[in-house]
Amino acid sequence: MSIITLMGLLGVVGITPYAIYRLASGSYLVGVTDSVIVLSTVIAVIYAWRTGDTVKPGVYLAVVFSAGATLIAINLGVNGLFWIYPLILFNFFMVTPGKALLATILVLATLMIYGKVQPQRVFESDYQMVSFLVTGMMAGILSFIFAYRTRNQRDLLQQLAIQDPLTGARNRRAMNEELKIATSLSHRHGNPYGVLIMDLDHFKRINDNHGHQAGDQVLVDFVDLIKRASRKEDRLFRFGGEEFLLLLPNTNRSGLLSAAQQLQEQVGLKLVGPGGPVTMSVGGAILRAGEHWEELLQRADQRLYQAKRAGRNCIIIEDGAMIDEPLAAH
């Protein structure tokens, strides 16, 4: 959002004086093109701020600026070509590197074709046209490499910031953000959400008796098991040392209870540590209307402690309904 706002501001401030000058000097086609670019920029930025969507405005601005710069270059000739270089950089800020490189190729190809069809209208000679094409492509390719590398580094940093390094589950920072988003969507659209807090029973014994490396492997196996047994839209987070939270969208109380039963059964049957089968206690809650996400988290955490006090290896969801029969391990 900050990038599209800044680039929009630069576009409006940089192009508006030219639009006024060209309209005043009788260069109406170029002046109208500049005015359309300025107006489109304002509309795109306002749309981005009102909707929170920056992808569509970015693509829209890339198309408008590319078409406008090409038209200006065709009408002004060599003087208009100077706008192509900032256009190349602008597109790499607005859209993905691949789309920006494609836009660069299309703009350069259009100018080259027009230059061959209408000699000396844009380029004074073939040598000048080839020189411009080479420098333009170099600028586009170098910008692509920089943008692609920056994008990969940003994605990696973002992944490291939200992922638990041991288990691969999302960390507590990511959990807080996801819960904020879930409560916002629930309050706005009425989408039901449920959470399960899962705690591995007597996990400390594994660390004490077999070492932390064995305990770490149990955590890794647990996360892999839960991910495979959950829906694609469910989100798993490492809540604490051996505590994990599963966020389930579009889930009511019966669905939450069913999911908890299925997961507990899978853990009881398939999760085996160095000391034998590992079980888990589960507490769950459904997001209430107008409730803050921290209140939801607190209620689910309270249910988990009730499950632990009830003897562990059991599930307590929402209103105290409990399943306390140990699941057979195979």
C-alpha positions in Angstrom: 0.0 0.0 0.0 2.8 2.4 0.9 4.6 1.6 -2.4 1.5 2.2 -4.6 0.7 5.4 -2.7 4.2 6.7 -3.1 4.5 5.8 -6.8 1.0 7.3 -7.4 2.1 10.5 -5.7 5.3 10.7 -7.7 3.3 10.1 -10.9 0.8 12.8 -10.2 3.4 15.4 -9.1 5.8 14.5 -12.0 3.2 14.3 -14.8 0.7 17.0 -13.9 2.9 20.0 -14.9 3.6 18.4 -18.3 -0.1 17.8 -18.8 -0.9 21.5 -18.1 2.0 22.7 -20.3 1.1 20.5 -23.3 -2.6 21.4 -23.1 -1.7 25.1 -22.9 0.7 24.8 -25.8 -1.8 23.1 -28.1 -0.3 19.6 -27.9 -3.7 18.2 -27.1 -3.2 14.4 -27.8 -0.2 14.2 -25.5 -1.8 16.6 -23.0 -4.9 14.5 -22.8 -2.8 11.3 -22.4 -0.9 12.9 -19.5 -4.2 13.9 -18.0 -5.6 10.4 -18.3 -2.5 9.0 -16.6 -2.9 11.4 -13.7 -6.6 10.8 -13.3 -6.1 7.0 -13.5 -3.4 7.2 -10.9 -5.6 9.1 -8.5 -8.5 6.6 -9.0 -6.2 3.6 -8.6 -4.7 4.9 -5.3 -8.2 5.7 -3.9 -9.4 2.2 -4.9 -6.4 0.6 -3.2 -7.1 2.5 0.1 -10.8 1.8 0.1 -10.6 -1.9 -0.7 -7.1 -2.9 0.6 -6.4 -4.5 -2.8 -3.1 -3.4 -4.3 -2.8 -6.0 -7.0 -5.6 -4.8 -9.3 -4.6 -1.1 -9.1 -1.0 -2.1 -9.7 -1.8 -4.0 -12.9 -4.2 -1.2 -14.0 -1.5 1.5 -13.5 1.1 -0.6 -15.3 -1.2 -0.9 -18.3 -2.2 2.7 -18.3 1.4 4.0 -17.8 2.8 1.6 -20.5 0.2 2.6 -23.0 0.5 6.3 -22.2 4.3 6.4 -22.4 4.2 4.5 -25.7 1.7 7.0 -27.1 3.7 9.9 -25.9 6.9 8.6 -27.4 5.2 8.0 -30.7 3.9 11.6 -30.8 7.0 13.4 -29.4 9.6 11.3 -31.0 13.1 11.3 -29.4 12.0 13.7 -26.6 9.3 11.2 -25.6 11.7 8.3 -25.3 13.1 9.6 -22.1 9.8 8.6 -20.4 10.3 4.9 -21.2 13.2 4.5 -18.7 11.2 5.6 -15.6 8.3 3.6 -17.0 10.4 0.5 -16.9 11.3 1.1 -13.2 7.7 2.1 -12.4 6.3 -1.2 -13.7 8.7 -3.3 -11.5 7.3 -1.5 -8.5 3.7 -2.0 -9.5 3.5 -5.6 -10.7 5.4 -8.9 -10.4 8.8 -9.1 -12.1 7.5 -11.4 -14.8 4.7 -9.1 -15.7 6.9 -6.0 -15.6 9.4 -7.6 -18.0 6.6 -8.6 -20.3 5.3 -5.0 -20.3 8.8 -3.7 -21.1 9.2 -6.1 -24.0 5.7 -5.1 -25.4 6.5 -1.3 -25.1 9.9 -1.7 -26.8 8.5 -4.0 -29.5 5.7 -1.5 -30.3 8.1 1.4 -30.6 10.5 -0.6 -32.8 7.7 -1.8 -35.1 6.3 1.8 -35.4 9.8 3.1 -36.0 10.2 0.7 -38.9 6.8 1.4 -40.4 7.2 5.2 -39.9 10.9 6.0 -40.4 12.2 9.1 -38.6 9.0 9.7 -36.7 10.4 8.3 -33.5 14.0 7.4 -34.3 16.3 9.5 -36.4 18.1 6.4 -37.7 18.2 2.6 -37.4 21.3 2.9 -35.3 19.5 5.1 -32.8 16.6 2.7 -32.7 18.9 -0.3 -32.1 20.7 1.6 -29.4 17.5 2.5 -27.6 16.3 -1.1 -27.9 19.5 -2.5 -26.4 19.6 0.0 -23.5 15.9 -0.4 -22.9 16.2 -4.2 -22.7 19.3 -3.9 -20.5 17.4 -1.7 -18.1 14.5 -4.1 -18.2 16.6 -7.2 -17.6 18.6 -5.7 -14.8 15.5 -4.4 -13.1 14.0 -7.9 -13.5 17.0 -9.5 -11.8 17.0 -7.0 -9.0 13.2 -7.2 -8.5 13.2 -11.1 -8.6 16.0 -11.3 -6.1 14.4 -8.8 -3.8 11.1 -10.6 -4.0 12.7 -13.9 -3.1 14.6 -12.4 -0.2 11.4 -10.7 1.1 9.5 -14.0 0.8 12.2 -15.8 2.7 12.4 -13.2 5.4 8.6 -13.3 5.8 8.7 -17.1 6.0 11.4 -17.0 8.7 9.5 -14.4 10.6 6.3 -16.5 10.9 7.6 -20.0 11.0 8.8 -22.1 13.9 12.3 -23.2 12.9 12.0 -26.7 14.5 8.6 -28.0 13.5 7.8 -25.9 10.4 4.5 -24.9 12.0 3.7 -21.2 12.1 4.8 -19.3 15.2 3.0 -17.3 17.8 3.5 -14.0 15.9 1.8 -15.5 12.9 -0.9 -16.9 15.1 -1.8 -13.5 16.6 -2.1 -12.0 13.1 -4.2 -14.9 11.8 -6.5 -14.7 14.8 -7.0 -11.0 14.3 -7.9 -11.5 10.6 -10.2 -14.4 11.6 -12.1 -12.3 14.1 -12.3 -9.4 11.7 -13.8 -11.6 8.9 -16.2 -13.2 11.4 -17.5 -9.9 12.6 -17.8 -8.5 9.1 -19.2 -11.5 7.2 -20.4 -13.9 10.0 -17.9 -16.6 9.1 -17.7 -19.2 12.0 -14.2 -20.0 13.4 -13.1 -22.5 15.9 -9.8 -23.1 17.6 -8.2 -26.2 19.2 -5.3 -26.0 21.6 -3.5 -29.3 21.7 -0.9 -30.3 24.4 1.2 -33.5 24.3 0.7 -35.4 27.5 3.7 -35.9 29.8 6.0 -34.5 27.2 8.6 -33.4 29.9 9.2 -37.1 30.6 10.4 -37.6 27.0 12.9 -34.8 27.4 14.0 -35.9 30.8 14.3 -39.7 30.0 15.4 -39.7 26.4 16.9 -36.2 25.8 15.8 -33.1 24.0 16.7 -34.4 20.6 14.1 -37.2 21.0 11.6 -34.7 22.2 12.2 -32.5 19.2 11.6 -35.4 16.9 8.3 -36.1 18.6 7.3 -32.5 18.0 8.3 -32.7 14.4 6.4 -35.9 13.9 3.3 -34.4 15.7 3.2 -31.4 13.4 3.6 -33.5 10.3 0.7 -35.8 11.5 -1.6 -32.9 12.3 -1.0 -31.2 9.0 -1.8 -34.4 7.1 -4.9 -35.0 9.1 -6.3 -31.5 8.8 -8.0 -29.6 6.0 -6.0 -27.4 3.7 -7.6 -24.3 5.0 -6.8 -25.1 8.6 -3.8 -23.3 10.1 -1.5 -24.9 12.7 0.7 -22.8 15.1 3.2 -23.6 17.8 1.5 -22.0 20.8 4.1 -22.9 23.4 6.7 -25.6 24.1 4.6 -28.6 23.4 1.3 -26.7 22.9 -0.1 -26.1 19.4 -3.1 -24.2 18.2 -5.2 -25.2 15.2 -7.4 -22.5 13.6 -10.4 -24.0 11.8 -12.4 -21.6 9.5 -16.1 -22.3 8.7 -16.4 -24.7 11.6 -19.2 -24.9 14.2 -19.1 -26.6 17.6 -20.0 -30.1 16.3 -17.5 -29.8 13.5 -14.8 -28.7 16.0 -15.6 -31.6 18.2 -15.4 -34.0 15.3 -12.1 -32.6 14.1 -10.7 -32.9 17.7 -11.8 -36.5 17.9 -10.2 -37.4 14.6 -6.9 -35.7 15.4 -6.8 -37.3 18.8 -7.4 -40.7 17.3 -4.6 -40.2 14.7 -2.2 -39.1 17.4 -3.0 -42.0 19.6 -2.6 -44.5 16.8 0.4 -43.1 14.9 2.5 -40.8 17.2 5.1 -43.0 18.9 8.0 -41.6 21.0 11.0 -43.4 22.3 9.0 -44.4 25.4 6.0 -45.6 23.5 2.7 -44.1 22.2 2.1 -40.3 22.8 -1.3 -38.9 23.6 -2.6 -35.4 23.7 -5.2 -33.3 25.6 -7.4 -30.9 23.7 -9.3 -27.8 24.6 -11.5 -26.0 22.0 -13.8 -23.0 21.6 -15.9 -21.3 19.0 -15.5 -17.6 18.3 -18.5 -15.7 19.6 -20.2 -12.7 18.0 -18.2 -9.5 18.8 -15.6 -11.4 20.7 -12.0 -10.3 20.8 -9.5 -12.9 19.6 -7.7 -12.9 22.9 -10.9 -13.9 24.7 -11.3 -16.8 22.3 -7.8 -17.9 23.0 -8.4 -17.6 26.7 -11.5 -19.8 26.6 -9.8 -22.5 24.6 -6.9 -22.4 26.9 -9.2 -22.9 29.9 -10.8 -25.9 28.3 -7.3 -27.4 27.7 -6.5 -27.1 31.4 -9.8 -28.7 32.3 -8.9 -31.6 30.0 -5.5 -31.9 31.7 -7.1 -31.9 35.2 -9.6 -34.5 34.0 -6.8 -37.0 33.5 -5.3 -36.0 30.1 -5.8 -37.8 26.8 -9.3 -36.2 26.6 -11.1 -33.4 24.8 -13.2 -30.6 26.2 -15.0 -28.3 23.8 -16.7 -25.0 24.6 -19.4 -25.8 27.2 -17.6 -28.5 29.1 -18.8 -31.5 27.0 -16.0 -34.1 27.5 -14.7 -37.2 25.8 -12.4 -38.8 28.3 -12.1 -42.4 27.1 -8.5 -43.1 26.3 -8.1 -44.1 22.6 -6.5 -47.5 22.0 -3.0 -47.3 20.5 -2.1 -49.7 17.7 
